């Protein structure tokens, strides 16, 4: 492994429906695995402290 693991936000060129659909489905799958809550706990929790909970900033699977 080279360097630190980072979670990044993907970008999709307007009109690239195939890539958008792939990313949308991946976000849903990762949400079912609680990936975004785990990423929050591992990367952001130390910066926000106990006053901010993962549910305040994380929406699993892109569903509100």
N, C-alpha and C positions, 0 to 999 in steps of 0.2 A: 504494500500500500504506500502510496506516495502522498505526503501532505495530509491535511485534515479533511475529514468528510464534512461537506456542507450541504444544506438543503437550499435549493435555489428555486426561483419561480420561472417556469418556462414561458416563452413567448411564441405566439403563432402568427405567421403572416396572414393578413386578411385574405380570406378566400380558400385557405388550405383546410378544407373540411375534413380530410382524412386524418391529418395530424391533430386537429382540434378534437375529433371524436376519440382518437387514441388517448390523448391526454385526459379528456373528460372521464373516460372509462378507467384509466389508471388512478385518477383522483378518487373515484368511487371505491375501487379496490383497496387503495391505501387507507381510506377512511374506515372501511370495515375492519382493518387490522389495527385501528387506533394509531396509525403511523404519525399523524400530525400532533396528537397529544404527547406521544413519546418524544418527538422531535422538540416540542416545546419544553418538556421536562429536562431534556439533555442540553438544550442550547439557550433558552430564553429565561427560564425560571430564575436563574441566579441574578439576572438583571432586573426583573420585575419584583422579586421578593414575594413575601406571603400575602401582600395586599391584592395582587392580581392572580386570578386562577386561570388555568388553561382554557376553560370554557368561556372566559371573557374575551379571548382573542382567537380561538381556534374553532373552525367549523369543519367537522369531519365529513369527508366525502362531498364537499361543495353544497351540502343541503342546509338551508336555513330553517 
